[in-house]
Amino acid sequence: MRKTKPVPVFKSEAEERKFWEKHGSTDYIDWSKASPARFPNLKPSTTAISIRLPSGLLEQIKIAANKRDVPYQSLIKMWLAEKIG
């Protein structure tokens, strides 16, 4: 077993972020004792936006979503993710 350094106590999240940007975790955490973690209910954070679309375009999107049996907003998100991915 390797001796690790104690993790400092931070006054703020910003201070902690600066620390970890400059230091590796291997000096402070014994990763040999780590075990896999599961977070089944963790959902990515989302932000609501407003976008103006021509009525005809929105109708085409809704028809395409209906053919795929998915909500139209989900289809828009899938298309956007594919485009930037």
Long-range contacts (C-beta under 8 A, 24 or more apart in sequence): 1-30, 1-32, 2-30, 2-32, 4-28, 4-29, 4-30
